Amino acid sequence: MPDESALPLSFSGAPNNSKAAQARVHWSGMTHPGRVRSNNEDVFLALSFDAREVRFLGKSGTATLEDQDYIFAVSDGMGGARSGEFASRIAVDKITRLLPQSFHLANMNLDAGMGDVLSELVHRIHAELLSLGQSYEECEGMGATLTLAVVTPQRLHYAHLGDSRLYYLPATGEPLQQITHDHSYVGWLRRQGQLNEREARNHPRKNVLNQAMGAGHQIIDPHIGAIRFETGDRFLLCTDGIMDGLWDQTLEGLLRSPDAAQAALPPAQRIVERAVAESGRDNCTAVVFDIGGPTTPDR
């Protein structure tokens, strides 16, 4: 699975080969407050856009990649009172208003790559959350994680900060892969091979972030990259409430080969409901999307 941060972009409206023109995106999204918390600080976003307009997508559906691009994102807010809920909603509002416009500006000036566009977007959200946290007592410490995917013909561009995650399940049968880096000390230990999944889940500092948008962090370094995909590939964006309830092996099973009862549900719903049943101590949010051909059914 190559990281293609430096590859030339493929924008909506650009000429597509026949394979890209026939590709379709199948998606589903769901958020749940869990069984403990009274409010939900998680939010997910699903949009499509072209040169003319931005469209909010429903909780599930399918559409072509021929003449429009897609944005999927999850954000987990943090802060006192209800400021965490406010922070995550600010994040997705900024994405909705700024990203499609920036995307098309990059299309007109290919020297400005998609990686630069996404990095600038994350920094702008970060700056706004910092400003609000410094200006209003009730917003002090307010922050949010973000995991964002922009789907264009044959390529997915992503931006990430915090401990929400982007997973990739190749159609070739390879195991589920975590694409994004958890911005935490425990995440760093795991990437260094010093902790396994069980040890990381039980570590006393597993929820301590060293990077997030806002939350008093002065310097951030978002994880930016790109993946070239093939028909049948599947992707999962989720907040940390999902990982609190489900092991990676369980996630892969729910994505690849659910039992008959689960298969009747949209993929995001079966992941969220299972995570809430297994733990539910935190808000749980998931967005699942996959790339299919013109007749590929939604799984």
C-alpha positions as a Markdown table, in Angstrom:
| # | Residue | x | y | z |
|---|---|---|---|---|
| 1 | Met | 0.0 | 0.0 | 0.0 |
| 2 | Pro | 2.0 | 3.0 | -1.2 |
| 3 | Asp | 1.9 | 6.4 | 0.4 |
| 4 | Glu | 1.4 | 8.8 | -2.5 |
| 5 | Ser | 1.8 | 12.2 | -0.9 |
| 6 | Ala | 3.8 | 13.5 | -3.8 |
| 7 | Leu | 1.7 | 12.1 | -6.6 |
| 8 | Pro | 0.0 | 14.4 | -9.1 |
| 9 | Leu | -3.6 | 15.1 | -8.2 |
| 10 | Ser | -6.7 | 13.8 | -9.9 |
| 11 | Phe | -9.6 | 16.3 | -9.6 |
| 12 | Ser | -13.3 | 16.2 | -10.4 |
| 13 | Gly | -13.9 | 17.5 | -13.8 |
| 14 | Ala | -10.6 | 16.3 | -15.1 |
| 15 | Pro | -10.6 | 13.7 | -17.9 |
| 16 | Asn | -11.0 | 10.2 | -16.4 |
| 17 | Asn | -10.1 | 6.8 | -17.9 |
| 18 | Ser | -12.9 | 4.3 | -18.4 |
| 19 | Lys | -12.1 | 2.4 | -15.2 |
| 20 | Ala | -12.2 | 5.6 | -13.0 |
| 21 | Ala | -15.4 | 6.8 | -14.8 |
| 22 | Gln | -17.2 | 3.6 | -13.9 |
| 23 | Ala | -16.1 | 3.5 | -10.3 |
| 24 | Arg | -18.7 | 4.1 | -7.5 |
| 25 | Val | -18.4 | 5.0 | -3.9 |
| 26 | His | -20.6 | 3.1 | -1.3 |
| 27 | Trp | -20.7 | 4.7 | 2.1 |
| 28 | Ser | -22.4 | 4.6 | 5.5 |
| 29 | Gly | -22.0 | 6.6 | 8.7 |
| 30 | Met | -23.2 | 6.5 | 12.2 |
| 31 | Thr | -22.6 | 8.2 | 15.6 |
| 32 | His | -23.8 | 7.1 | 19.1 |
| 33 | Pro | -23.3 | 8.8 | 22.5 |
| 34 | Gly | -22.5 | 5.4 | 24.1 |
| 35 | Arg | -24.0 | 4.0 | 27.3 |
| 36 | Val | -22.3 | 6.4 | 29.8 |
| 37 | Arg | -22.1 | 9.9 | 28.5 |
| 38 | Ser | -25.2 | 12.1 | 28.3 |
| 39 | Asn | -23.9 | 14.2 | 25.3 |
| 40 | Asn | -22.2 | 13.2 | 22.1 |
| 41 | Glu | -19.0 | 15.1 | 21.3 |
| 42 | Asp | -18.3 | 13.1 | 18.2 |
| 43 | Val | -19.5 | 14.1 | 14.7 |
| 44 | Phe | -19.1 | 12.7 | 11.2 |
| 45 | Leu | -19.3 | 14.3 | 7.9 |
| 46 | Ala | -20.1 | 13.0 | 4.4 |
| 47 | Leu | -20.1 | 15.4 | 1.4 |
| 48 | Ser | -19.9 | 15.3 | -2.3 |
| 49 | Phe | -18.8 | 18.3 | -4.4 |
| 50 | Asp | -18.0 | 19.4 | -8.0 |
| 51 | Ala | -17.3 | 22.7 | -9.6 |
| 52 | Arg | -20.8 | 23.9 | -9.0 |
| 53 | Glu | -22.0 | 22.9 | -5.5 |
| 54 | Val | -21.5 | 21.0 | -2.3 |
| 55 | Arg | -24.0 | 18.3 | -1.3 |
| 56 | Phe | -24.5 | 16.8 | 2.1 |
| 57 | Leu | -24.9 | 13.0 | 1.8 |
| 58 | Gly | -27.2 | 10.8 | 3.8 |
| 59 | Lys | -26.2 | 8.2 | 6.4 |
| 60 | Ser | -25.7 | 5.6 | 3.6 |
| 61 | Gly | -25.8 | 5.5 | -0.2 |
| 62 | Thr | -23.9 | 5.0 | -3.4 |
| 63 | Ala | -22.8 | 7.3 | -6.2 |
| 64 | Thr | -20.5 | 7.7 | -9.1 |
| 65 | Leu | -16.9 | 8.9 | -9.0 |
| 66 | Glu | -17.1 | 10.1 | -12.6 |
| 67 | Asp | -18.0 | 13.7 | -12.1 |
| 68 | Gln | -17.8 | 14.5 | -8.3 |
| 69 | Asp | -15.4 | 14.1 | -5.4 |
| 70 | Tyr | -16.2 | 13.1 | -1.8 |
| 71 | Ile | -15.2 | 14.2 | 1.7 |
| 72 | Phe | -15.6 | 11.9 | 4.7 |
| 73 | Ala | -14.5 | 12.8 | 8.2 |
| 74 | Val | -14.8 | 12.0 | 11.9 |
| 75 | Ser | -14.0 | 14.4 | 14.7 |
| 76 | Asp | -14.0 | 13.8 | 18.5 |
| 77 | Gly | -14.4 | 17.0 | 20.6 |
| 78 | Met | -12.8 | 17.6 | 24.0 |
| 79 | Gly | -13.2 | 20.3 | 26.7 |
| 80 | Gly | -15.3 | 21.2 | 29.7 |
| 81 | Ala | -19.1 | 21.5 | 29.8 |
| 82 | Arg | -20.3 | 21.2 | 26.2 |
| 83 | Ser | -17.3 | 22.9 | 24.5 |
| 84 | Gly | -16.0 | 19.5 | 23.2 |
| 85 | Glu | -19.3 | 19.1 | 21.2 |
| 86 | Phe | -18.9 | 22.7 | 20.0 |
| 87 | Ala | -15.3 | 22.1 | 18.9 |
| 88 | Ser | -16.0 | 19.0 | 16.7 |
| 89 | Arg | -18.9 | 20.8 | 15.0 |
| 90 | Ile | -16.6 | 23.8 | 14.3 |
| 91 | Ala | -14.2 | 21.4 | 12.7 |
| 92 | Val | -16.7 | 19.9 | 10.3 |
| 93 | Asp | -18.2 | 23.3 | 9.5 |
| 94 | Lys | -14.8 | 24.6 | 8.5 |
| 95 | Ile | -14.2 | 21.6 | 6.3 |
| 96 | Thr | -17.6 | 22.1 | 4.6 |
| 97 | Arg | -17.0 | 25.8 | 3.9 |
| 98 | Leu | -13.2 | 25.8 | 3.1 |
| 99 | Leu | -12.1 | 22.5 | 1.6 |
| 100 | Pro | -14.1 | 22.3 | -1.7 |
| 101 | Gln | -13.1 | 25.9 | -2.5 |
| 102 | Ser | -9.4 | 25.2 | -1.7 |
| 103 | Phe | -9.6 | 22.0 | -3.7 |
| 104 | His | -10.6 | 23.8 | -6.8 |
| 105 | Leu | -8.0 | 26.5 | -6.3 |
| 106 | Ala | -5.4 | 23.8 | -6.2 |
| 107 | Asn | -6.9 | 22.4 | -9.4 |
| 108 | Met | -6.2 | 25.7 | -11.1 |
| 109 | Asn | -2.7 | 25.8 | -9.7 |
| 110 | Leu | -1.2 | 22.4 | -9.6 |
| 111 | Asp | 1.9 | 23.7 | -7.8 |
| 112 | Ala | -0.3 | 23.8 | -4.7 |
| 113 | Gly | -0.7 | 20.1 | -4.0 |
| 114 | Met | -3.5 | 18.5 | -2.1 |
| 115 | Gly | -1.2 | 17.8 | 0.8 |
| 116 | Asp | -0.6 | 21.6 | 1.2 |
| 117 | Val | -4.4 | 22.2 | 1.0 |
| 118 | Leu | -5.1 | 19.7 | 3.7 |
| 119 | Ser | -2.3 | 20.9 | 6.0 |
| 120 | Glu | -3.5 | 24.5 | 5.7 |
| 121 | Leu | -7.1 | 23.4 | 6.5 |
| 122 | Val | -6.1 | 21.6 | 9.7 |
| 123 | His | -3.9 | 24.6 | 10.8 |
| 124 | Arg | -6.8 | 27.0 | 10.2 |
| 125 | Ile | -9.2 | 24.9 | 12.3 |
| 126 | His | -6.5 | 24.6 | 15.0 |
| 127 | Ala | -6.0 | 28.4 | 15.0 |
| 128 | Glu | -9.7 | 29.0 | 15.4 |
| 129 | Leu | -10.1 | 26.6 | 18.3 |
| 130 | Leu | -7.1 | 28.1 | 20.0 |
| 131 | Ser | -8.5 | 31.6 | 19.6 |
| 132 | Leu | -11.9 | 30.6 | 21.0 |
| 133 | Gly | -10.2 | 28.8 | 23.9 |
| 134 | Gln | -8.2 | 31.9 | 24.8 |
| 135 | Ser | -11.1 | 34.3 | 24.3 |
| 136 | Tyr | -14.0 | 32.6 | 26.2 |
| 137 | Glu | -13.7 | 31.1 | 29.7 |
| 138 | Glu | -16.3 | 28.4 | 28.8 |
| 139 | Cys | -14.1 | 27.3 | 25.8 |
| 140 | Glu | -10.8 | 27.1 | 27.7 |
| 141 | Gly | -9.0 | 23.8 | 26.7 |
| 142 | Met | -11.5 | 23.2 | 23.9 |
| 143 | Gly | -10.1 | 21.0 | 21.2 |
| 144 | Ala | -10.9 | 18.2 | 18.7 |
| 145 | Thr | -9.3 | 15.3 | 16.8 |
| 146 | Leu | -9.8 | 15.0 | 13.1 |
| 147 | Thr | -9.5 | 12.2 | 10.5 |
| 148 | Leu | -10.4 | 13.3 | 7.0 |
| 149 | Ala | -10.5 | 11.6 | 3.6 |
| 150 | Val | -11.0 | 13.2 | 0.2 |
| 151 | Val | -11.9 | 10.6 | -2.4 |
| 152 | Thr | -11.0 | 11.4 | -6.0 |
| 153 | Pro | -10.8 | 9.0 | -9.0 |
| 154 | Gln | -8.3 | 6.3 | -8.1 |
| 155 | Arg | -6.9 | 8.1 | -5.1 |
| 156 | Leu | -7.7 | 9.0 | -1.5 |
| 157 | His | -6.0 | 12.0 | 0.2 |
| 158 | Tyr | -6.1 | 12.1 | 4.0 |
| 159 | Ala | -5.3 | 14.4 | 6.9 |
| 160 | His | -5.2 | 13.4 | 10.5 |
| 161 | Leu | -4.5 | 14.8 | 14.0 |
| 162 | Gly | -5.2 | 13.1 | 17.3 |
| 163 | Asp | -6.3 | 9.5 | 18.0 |
| 164 | Ser | -9.3 | 9.0 | 15.7 |
| 165 | Arg | -8.2 | 6.6 | 12.9 |
| 166 | Leu | -8.2 | 5.7 | 9.3 |
| 167 | Tyr | -8.1 | 2.0 | 8.5 |
| 168 | Tyr | -7.6 | 0.4 | 5.0 |
| 169 | Leu | -8.9 | -3.1 | 4.1 |
| 170 | Pro | -7.4 | -4.1 | 0.7 |
| 171 | Ala | -9.6 | -6.1 | -1.7 |
| 172 | Thr | -6.6 | -8.4 | -2.2 |
| 173 | Gly | -7.3 | -10.1 | 1.1 |
| 174 | Glu | -4.4 | -8.5 | 3.0 |
| 175 | Pro | -5.0 | -7.8 | 6.7 |
| 176 | Leu | -6.7 | -4.6 | 7.9 |
| 177 | Gln | -4.1 | -1.8 | 8.1 |
| 178 | Gln | -4.1 | 1.3 | 10.4 |
| 179 | Ile | -3.0 | 4.2 | 8.1 |
| 180 | Thr | -2.9 | 7.1 | 10.5 |
| 181 | His | -0.6 | 7.6 | 13.5 |
| 182 | Asp | -2.1 | 8.0 | 16.9 |
| 183 | His | -0.7 | 11.3 | 18.2 |
| 184 | Ser | 0.0 | 10.1 | 21.7 |
| 185 | Tyr | 2.9 | 8.7 | 23.7 |
| 186 | Val | 1.3 | 5.3 | 23.7 |
| 187 | Gly | 0.8 | 5.5 | 19.9 |
| 188 | Trp | 4.5 | 6.3 | 19.5 |
| 189 | Leu | 5.5 | 3.4 | 21.8 |
| 190 | Arg | 3.4 | 1.0 | 19.7 |
| 191 | Arg | 4.9 | 2.3 | 16.4 |
| 192 | Gln | 8.3 | 1.6 | 17.9 |
| 193 | Gly | 7.3 | -2.0 | 18.6 |
| 194 | Gln | 7.5 | -1.5 | 22.4 |
| 195 | Leu | 3.8 | -2.2 | 23.0 |
| 196 | Asn | 1.4 | -4.7 | 21.4 |
| 197 | Glu | -2.3 | -3.9 | 20.8 |
| 198 | Arg | -3.4 | -5.3 | 24.2 |
| 199 | Glu | -0.7 | -3.5 | 26.1 |
| 200 | Ala | -1.6 | -0.2 | 24.3 |
| 201 | Arg | -5.3 | -0.6 | 25.2 |
| 202 | Asn | -4.5 | -1.1 | 28.8 |
| 203 | His | -1.8 | 1.6 | 29.2 |
| 204 | Pro | -2.7 | 4.2 | 31.9 |
| 205 | Arg | -1.8 | 7.0 | 29.4 |
| 206 | Lys | -3.6 | 5.7 | 26.4 |
| 207 | Asn | -6.0 | 8.7 | 26.2 |
| 208 | Val | -3.3 | 11.4 | 26.7 |
| 209 | Leu | -2.8 | 13.2 | 23.4 |
| 210 | Asn | 0.3 | 15.1 | 22.5 |
| 211 | Gln | -1.3 | 16.6 | 19.4 |
| 212 | Ala | -4.9 | 17.8 | 18.7 |
| 213 | Met | -6.6 | 20.8 | 17.1 |
| 214 | Gly | -6.9 | 23.5 | 19.8 |
| 215 | Ala | -6.7 | 22.1 | 23.4 |
| 216 | Gly | -3.8 | 24.4 | 24.2 |
| 217 | His | -1.4 | 22.8 | 21.7 |
| 218 | Gln | 0.7 | 25.6 | 20.2 |
| 219 | Ile | 2.5 | 23.5 | 17.5 |
| 220 | Ile | 0.9 | 20.7 | 15.5 |
| 221 | Asp | 2.2 | 18.5 | 12.7 |
| 222 | Pro | -0.8 | 16.8 | 11.0 |
| 223 | His | -0.3 | 13.4 | 9.3 |
| 224 | Ile | -0.9 | 14.0 | 5.6 |
| 225 | Gly | -0.8 | 11.4 | 2.9 |
| 226 | Ala | -2.5 | 9.7 | -0.1 |
| 227 | Ile | -3.4 | 6.1 | -1.1 |
| 228 | Arg | -4.1 | 4.8 | -4.6 |
| 229 | Phe | -7.0 | 2.4 | -4.4 |
| 230 | Glu | -8.5 | -0.4 | -6.5 |
| 231 | Thr | -12.0 | -1.7 | -6.9 |
| 232 | Gly | -13.2 | -3.5 | -3.8 |
| 233 | Asp | -10.9 | -1.7 | -1.4 |
| 234 | Arg | -12.7 | -0.6 | 1.8 |
| 235 | Phe | -11.9 | 2.2 | 4.3 |
| 236 | Leu | -13.0 | 3.0 | 7.9 |
| 237 | Leu | -12.8 | 6.3 | 9.7 |
| 238 | Cys | -13.6 | 6.0 | 13.4 |
| 239 | Thr | -13.2 | 7.8 | 16.8 |
| 240 | Asp | -11.4 | 6.3 | 19.8 |
| 241 | Gly | -14.7 | 5.1 | 21.3 |
| 242 | Ile | -14.8 | 2.4 | 18.6 |
| 243 | Met | -11.3 | 1.1 | 19.5 |
| 244 | Asp | -12.2 | 1.1 | 23.2 |
| 245 | Gly | -14.8 | -1.5 | 22.4 |
| 246 | Leu | -13.3 | -3.5 | 19.5 |
| 247 | Trp | -10.0 | -5.1 | 18.7 |
| 248 | Asp | -8.5 | -4.7 | 15.2 |
| 249 | Gln | -9.3 | -8.3 | 14.4 |
| 250 | Thr | -12.9 | -7.8 | 15.3 |
| 251 | Leu | -13.1 | -4.6 | 13.1 |
| 252 | Glu | -11.7 | -6.6 | 10.2 |
| 253 | Gly | -14.3 | -9.3 | 10.7 |
| 254 | Leu | -17.1 | -6.8 | 10.8 |
| 255 | Leu | -15.8 | -5.2 | 7.6 |
| 256 | Arg | -14.9 | -8.3 | 5.6 |
| 257 | Ser | -17.1 | -11.1 | 6.6 |
| 258 | Pro | -19.9 | -10.3 | 9.1 |
| 259 | Asp | -22.4 | -13.0 | 10.1 |
| 260 | Ala | -25.8 | -13.1 | 8.4 |
| 261 | Ala | -27.6 | -10.8 | 10.9 |
| 262 | Gln | -24.8 | -8.2 | 10.8 |
| 263 | Ala | -24.6 | -8.3 | 7.0 |
| 264 | Ala | -28.1 | -6.9 | 6.8 |
| 265 | Leu | -27.0 | -3.7 | 8.5 |
| 266 | Pro | -24.9 | -0.9 | 6.9 |
| 267 | Pro | -21.2 | -1.4 | 7.7 |
| 268 | Ala | -20.9 | 1.7 | 9.9 |
| 269 | Gln | -24.0 | 0.7 | 11.9 |
| 270 | Arg | -22.8 | -2.8 | 12.7 |
| 271 | Ile | -19.4 | -1.4 | 13.9 |
| 272 | Val | -20.9 | 1.3 | 16.1 |
| 273 | Glu | -23.6 | -1.0 | 17.6 |
| 274 | Arg | -21.0 | -3.7 | 18.4 |
| 275 | Ala | -18.6 | -1.1 | 20.0 |
| 276 | Val | -21.4 | 0.3 | 22.1 |
| 277 | Ala | -22.4 | -3.2 | 23.2 |
| 278 | Glu | -18.8 | -4.3 | 24.0 |
| 279 | Ser | -17.9 | -1.0 | 25.9 |
| 280 | Gly | -20.0 | 2.1 | 25.3 |
| 281 | Arg | -17.9 | 4.1 | 27.8 |
| 282 | Asp | -17.2 | 6.8 | 25.2 |
| 283 | Asn | -19.0 | 8.2 | 22.2 |
| 284 | Cys | -18.7 | 5.9 | 19.1 |
| 285 | Thr | -18.6 | 7.1 | 15.5 |
| 286 | Ala | -17.7 | 5.4 | 12.3 |
| 287 | Val | -17.8 | 6.1 | 8.6 |
| 288 | Val | -17.2 | 3.2 | 6.1 |
| 289 | Phe | -16.8 | 3.6 | 2.4 |
| 290 | Asp | -15.6 | 1.4 | -0.3 |
| 291 | Ile | -14.9 | 1.5 | -4.0 |
| 292 | Gly | -17.0 | -0.6 | -6.3 |
| 293 | Gly | -17.6 | -1.1 | -10.0 |
| 294 | Pro | -20.8 | 0.0 | -11.8 |
| 295 | Thr | -22.7 | -3.2 | -10.6 |
| 296 | Thr | -20.9 | -3.9 | -7.4 |
| 297 | Pro | -23.5 | -4.2 | -4.6 |
| 298 | Asp | -23.1 | -2.3 | -1.3 |
| 299 | Arg | -21.7 | -4.8 | 1.3 |
